[in-house]
Amino acid sequence: MRFGMPTLVEYASIEDNVQLCRRLGLHFVELNMNLPICLPEILSPSAIRSYTERYGIHFSVHLPEELDVTSYHPSIRSGHLKRCEQTMEWANRSGIRTLTMHLNNGIYFTLPNSKVWINERYEEMYLELLLKSYAELYRLAKSYGVDLCIENTGNFQLPFVGRALELLSASPNFRLTWDVGHDAKAGFAEKEVFDRYRSRVRHMHLHDYNGKSDHQPLYKGVVPLGDRLSLAREHDWTVVIEVKTADSLTESVEALRQRGFIDF
């Protein structure tokens, strides 16, 4: 089990993030591609490899959250798939193995007494696009030697998303990121999915949920962190401590150290 940190919005450079990672004794930084400083066009593979060679700090990647590889619009879908391919190539050249992406729910229509997910209303078309897109993504992931992990965002309990995951699980390249804070915010309704696909989990996002907000410092909420970390240790998952300020991250690392999960 190796611990890392997210890219912090309060820092203007990757260097600042790497130095905090070093000071905290963590192993890696997760590059969040929603931040301009983490774009492949700005952050070169040689720069990433240089940080690893100089400081021993490694990296993972979080793809842009707006990606929708099942969009009903061909040009949008094609562009988002292209960005995924570019990212996998960049990760391969940078020595990065783990990439996390969201499974976009699509939009919903709000009716007087309910809401209707468009992907559920047109589920046959949605699943056809899903299988076609992920067949290509998993082919590329295998080619570039990366794990492309789908993260839960409080959506894995949605029936149509559950059916999508079941179809994707037929691929030997199907991988998951378990976000334990998102799961808690969803009333732990997503845990059953991770129990079912335990062997496919490679990565964990670790943060607490206090009943109102997630991404809280560790041990400030309701997430059974000891249980989740024991699983991560047992299965040798990488773990991002996904609290998003330097102060809360430092506090969380110290809490883990006091409880024996970090011994450096």
VMD Tcl script that draws the C-alpha trace (Angstrom):
set ca {
  {0.00 0.00 0.00}
  {1.46 3.33 -1.10}
  {0.02 6.73 -0.22}
  {-0.18 9.78 -2.44}
  {-1.77 13.23 -2.55}
  {-3.91 15.14 -5.05}
  {-2.66 18.14 -6.99}
  {-3.60 21.11 -4.82}
  {-5.31 24.12 -6.35}
  {-3.55 26.43 -3.88}
  {-0.19 25.66 -5.50}
  {0.78 27.23 -8.81}
  {3.29 24.59 -9.89}
  {3.92 20.85 -9.94}
  {7.20 21.54 -8.14}
  {5.29 22.92 -5.14}
  {3.13 19.80 -5.02}
  {6.14 17.51 -5.31}
  {7.93 19.29 -2.47}
  {4.91 18.92 -0.17}
  {4.68 15.26 -1.13}
  {8.32 14.85 -0.11}
  {7.88 16.68 3.19}
  {4.91 14.51 4.11}
  {6.74 11.31 3.23}
  {4.21 10.29 0.58}
  {4.98 8.29 -2.54}
  {3.15 9.99 -5.40}
  {1.12 12.95 -6.65}
  {-2.10 12.45 -8.60}
  {-2.04 14.83 -11.56}
  {-5.52 16.29 -11.98}
  {-6.07 17.17 -15.61}
  {-8.77 19.69 -14.72}
  {-5.85 21.94 -13.72}
  {-3.92 23.62 -16.55}
  {-0.57 22.84 -14.89}
  {-1.33 19.12 -15.39}
  {-2.02 19.22 -19.12}
  {0.17 17.04 -21.37}
  {0.79 20.12 -23.52}
  {2.31 21.91 -20.50}
  {3.80 19.12 -18.37}
  {6.20 17.07 -20.46}
  {7.09 13.41 -19.89}
  {10.71 14.42 -19.40}
  {9.70 16.82 -16.60}
  {7.64 14.13 -14.89}
  {10.44 11.60 -15.14}
  {12.86 14.20 -13.80}
  {10.82 14.60 -10.61}
  {10.85 10.84 -10.13}
  {14.59 10.59 -10.74}
  {15.49 13.53 -8.50}
  {13.08 13.04 -5.63}
  {11.72 9.50 -5.89}
  {8.18 10.86 -6.28}
  {5.88 9.00 -8.66}
  {2.61 10.05 -10.28}
  {-0.89 8.90 -11.16}
  {-3.41 10.73 -13.36}
  {-7.01 11.84 -12.96}
  {-8.56 12.44 -16.37}
  {-10.81 15.50 -16.97}
  {-14.11 15.13 -15.16}
  {-16.17 16.36 -18.11}
  {-15.22 13.41 -20.31}
  {-18.22 11.63 -21.81}
  {-17.20 8.74 -24.03}
  {-20.86 7.73 -24.42}
  {-22.07 11.10 -25.72}
  {-24.80 10.75 -28.34}
  {-22.99 13.43 -30.37}
  {-20.36 11.71 -32.55}
  {-17.97 14.66 -32.68}
  {-18.04 15.11 -28.88}
  {-17.59 11.39 -28.28}
  {-14.74 11.22 -30.76}
  {-12.96 14.20 -29.22}
  {-13.22 12.80 -25.71}
  {-11.93 9.40 -26.83}
  {-9.03 11.14 -28.55}
  {-8.17 12.96 -25.33}
  {-8.15 9.65 -23.48}
  {-5.79 8.18 -26.06}
  {-3.48 11.20 -25.83}
  {-3.46 10.90 -22.05}
  {-2.60 7.21 -22.10}
  {0.28 7.83 -24.49}
  {1.52 10.70 -22.27}
  {1.27 8.52 -19.18}
  {3.19 5.73 -20.86}
  {6.00 8.09 -21.87}
  {6.03 9.56 -18.34}
  {6.29 6.23 -16.52}
  {2.76 6.52 -15.08}
  {0.72 3.35 -14.64}
  {-2.59 4.34 -12.97}
  {-5.24 6.55 -14.58}
  {-8.63 7.33 -13.04}
  {-11.71 8.47 -14.94}
  {-15.38 9.05 -14.15}
  {-18.24 7.21 -15.82}
  {-20.38 10.12 -16.95}
  {-24.04 9.73 -15.94}
  {-25.24 11.99 -18.72}
  {-28.05 14.43 -18.03}
  {-31.50 14.03 -16.55}
  {-34.84 15.73 -17.12}
  {-36.68 16.97 -14.05}
  {-40.37 16.08 -14.20}
  {-43.04 17.31 -11.75}
  {-42.68 14.24 -9.52}
  {-39.49 12.53 -10.63}
  {-36.36 12.80 -12.71}
  {-35.48 10.75 -15.77}
  {-31.90 9.92 -16.74}
  {-31.56 10.18 -20.51}
  {-29.05 7.31 -20.55}
  {-31.60 5.12 -18.81}
  {-34.44 6.20 -21.08}
  {-32.28 5.35 -24.11}
  {-30.36 2.57 -22.40}
  {-29.95 0.28 -25.40}
  {-28.23 3.05 -27.36}
  {-26.23 4.13 -24.31}
  {-24.90 0.63 -23.65}
  {-24.03 0.14 -27.32}
  {-21.95 3.33 -27.27}
  {-20.43 2.38 -23.92}
  {-19.23 -1.01 -25.14}
  {-17.85 0.41 -28.36}
  {-15.96 3.21 -26.61}
  {-14.54 1.08 -23.81}
  {-13.49 -1.67 -26.20}
  {-11.24 0.94 -27.79}
  {-10.14 2.42 -24.46}
  {-9.23 -0.97 -23.00}
  {-7.36 -1.88 -26.18}
  {-5.34 1.31 -25.84}
  {-4.79 0.80 -22.11}
  {-3.33 -2.64 -22.77}
  {-1.18 -1.27 -25.58}
  {0.21 1.55 -23.43}
  {0.61 -0.60 -20.31}
  {-1.69 1.44 -18.06}
  {-4.59 0.66 -15.74}
  {-7.65 2.71 -16.72}
  {-9.73 2.79 -13.53}
  {-13.36 3.91 -13.36}
  {-14.14 5.88 -10.19}
  {-17.46 5.94 -8.36}
  {-18.94 9.42 -7.98}
  {-22.03 8.50 -6.00}
  {-23.46 6.90 -9.13}
  {-22.60 3.19 -8.99}
  {-25.91 2.42 -7.28}
  {-27.92 3.82 -10.20}
  {-29.50 0.83 -11.97}
  {-28.35 1.75 -15.47}
  {-24.81 2.47 -14.26}
  {-24.76 -0.88 -12.48}
  {-25.75 -2.62 -15.70}
  {-23.04 -0.70 -17.56}
  {-20.40 -1.84 -15.06}
  {-21.58 -5.43 -15.36}
  {-21.07 -5.32 -19.12}
  {-17.65 -3.69 -18.80}
  {-16.54 -6.25 -16.23}
  {-16.44 -8.87 -19.00}
  {-13.23 -7.21 -20.20}
  {-10.00 -8.46 -18.59}
  {-8.84 -4.82 -18.58}
  {-11.76 -3.56 -16.45}
  {-10.34 -1.70 -13.41}
  {-11.85 0.43 -10.63}
  {-10.94 3.28 -8.31}
  {-12.86 3.11 -5.02}
  {-13.63 6.59 -3.70}
  {-14.63 5.84 -0.12}
  {-15.83 9.38 0.61}
  {-18.17 9.40 -2.38}
  {-19.46 6.01 -1.28}
  {-20.18 7.36 2.21}
  {-21.99 10.38 0.76}
  {-24.18 7.94 -1.20}
  {-25.12 6.19 2.04}
  {-22.59 3.40 1.38}
  {-24.85 2.20 -1.44}
  {-21.84 1.72 -3.72}
  {-19.93 -0.65 -1.45}
  {-21.78 -3.69 -2.77}
  {-20.36 -2.99 -6.22}
  {-16.82 -2.94 -4.85}
  {-17.43 -6.13 -2.90}
  {-18.54 -7.79 -6.13}
  {-15.59 -6.52 -8.18}
  {-12.97 -6.54 -5.43}
  {-10.34 -8.17 -7.66}
  {-10.67 -5.33 -10.17}
  {-9.91 -2.49 -7.76}
  {-6.44 -0.99 -8.19}
  {-6.68 2.45 -6.62}
  {-8.43 4.23 -3.75}
  {-9.42 7.84 -3.06}
  {-9.43 8.34 0.71}
  {-11.28 11.19 2.40}
  {-13.96 11.55 5.03}
  {-17.62 12.55 4.92}
  {-19.15 14.43 7.84}
  {-22.82 14.15 6.89}
  {-22.75 17.38 4.90}
  {-19.60 17.42 2.80}
  {-17.02 14.97 1.52}
  {-13.28 15.56 1.00}
  {-13.00 16.26 4.73}
  {-9.84 15.53 6.77}
  {-9.49 11.92 7.83}
  {-11.18 10.80 11.06}
  {-13.53 13.81 10.99}
  {-16.55 11.93 9.68}
  {-18.34 8.62 9.24}
  {-16.16 6.66 6.81}
  {-14.88 3.40 8.39}
  {-11.32 4.27 7.49}
  {-9.68 1.40 9.34}
  {-11.70 -1.14 7.38}
  {-11.03 0.56 4.05}
  {-7.31 0.88 4.71}
  {-7.05 -2.74 5.80}
  {-8.49 -3.73 2.43}
  {-6.06 -1.43 0.62}
  {-3.16 -2.95 2.53}
  {-4.36 -6.51 1.91}
  {-4.70 -5.97 -1.84}
  {-1.76 -3.55 -2.24}
  {-3.82 -0.73 -3.71}
  {-2.41 2.75 -4.19}
  {-4.22 5.32 -2.02}
  {-4.65 9.04 -2.67}
  {-5.38 10.99 0.51}
  {-7.88 13.16 -1.34}
  {-8.20 16.16 0.92}
  {-7.46 19.26 -1.01}
  {-5.57 21.79 1.08}
  {-2.03 21.56 2.40}
  {-3.21 22.00 6.00}
  {-5.92 19.32 5.84}
  {-3.58 16.98 4.01}
  {-0.88 17.44 6.65}
  {-3.46 16.83 9.39}
  {-4.67 13.67 7.67}
  {-1.18 12.27 7.15}
  {-0.42 12.79 10.83}
  {-3.67 11.02 11.78}
  {-2.65 8.03 9.66}
  {0.82 8.04 11.17}
  {-0.56 8.04 14.71}
  {-2.70 5.01 13.87}
  {0.14 3.05 12.33}
  {-0.94 3.16 8.69}
  {2.06 5.29 7.74}
  {5.34 4.25 9.30}
  {7.79 6.73 7.78}
}
mol new
graphics top color blue
foreach p $ca { graphics top sphere $p radius 0.5 }
foreach p [lrange $ca 0 end-1] q [lrange $ca 1 end] { graphics top cylinder $p $q radius 0.2 }
display resetview
